[in-house]
Amino acid sequence: MAHQPSYRAYTVINRGEDKDDFWLAIGAAFPHQSGDGFNVVLQALPIPGPDGQCKIVLRPPKAGDDQQQEGNEPNPKSGSRRR
């Protein structure tokens, strides 16, 4: 039986003031069998932003996320929306 991830890992790409941020799926987080902690599996690494930081956001998966490779995710700070 395949284990489902508890979270999807995204990197958020700021595309400027006039555009929504772009959320790129880069991996997933799976709970440890003991229930204490997670294994994060990444298929890609984020690129540092202008401040030199690499940001990874973990969000609970939504229906259909297993088929979604990349896309926009809601971001309460930027007002972005999923398309």
C-alpha positions in Angstrom: 0.0 0.0 0.0 1.4 3.4 -1.0 1.6 6.1 1.6 0.0 9.4 0.8 1.9 12.6 1.6 0.6 14.7 4.5 1.9 17.8 2.8 3.0 19.0 -0.7 6.2 21.1 -0.9 6.1 24.2 -3.1 8.6 27.0 -3.8 6.9 30.4 -4.3 8.2 32.5 -7.2 7.5 36.2 -7.0 6.7 37.5 -10.5 6.4 41.1 -9.6 3.8 43.6 -8.4 1.4 43.2 -11.3 1.3 39.4 -11.3 0.3 36.7 -8.8 3.0 34.6 -7.2 3.7 31.3 -8.9 3.6 28.2 -6.7 5.8 25.4 -8.2 5.3 21.9 -6.7 8.7 20.5 -5.9 8.0 17.6 -3.5 6.1 16.1 -0.6 6.3 15.4 3.1 5.4 12.0 4.5 4.9 11.3 8.3 7.4 9.0 10.0 5.9 5.6 11.0 6.3 6.6 14.7 4.1 9.6 14.0 6.9 11.9 15.3 8.3 14.0 12.4 8.3 13.9 8.6 10.5 12.9 5.7 10.6 15.6 3.0 11.2 14.3 -0.5 12.1 16.9 -3.1 12.2 16.4 -6.9 13.7 19.9 -7.3 15.4 22.6 -5.2 14.3 26.2 -5.0 16.4 29.0 -6.3 17.3 31.7 -3.8 15.2 34.9 -4.0 16.6 38.4 -4.0 17.1 38.2 -0.3 19.3 35.1 -0.7 16.8 32.8 1.0 15.3 29.6 -0.4 11.7 29.3 0.7 9.8 25.9 0.8 6.1 26.0 1.7 4.3 22.9 3.0 0.5 22.7 2.3 -1.9 19.9 2.8 -2.7 18.2 -0.5 -6.0 19.0 -2.2 -8.1 16.6 -4.4 -6.3 16.1 -7.7 -2.9 17.2 -6.4 -1.4 13.9 -7.5 -1.9 14.9 -11.1 -0.9 18.5 -10.7 2.7 19.2 -11.5 2.8 23.0 -11.0 0.4 25.8 -10.6 -0.8 28.7 -8.5 -1.8 28.1 -4.9 -3.6 30.5 -2.6 -1.2 32.8 -0.7 -2.9 34.8 2.0 -0.1 37.4 2.1 0.0 38.1 -1.6 -3.7 37.7 -2.5 -2.8 35.0 -5.0 -5.3 32.5 -6.1 -5.4 29.1 -7.6 -6.3 28.9 -11.2 
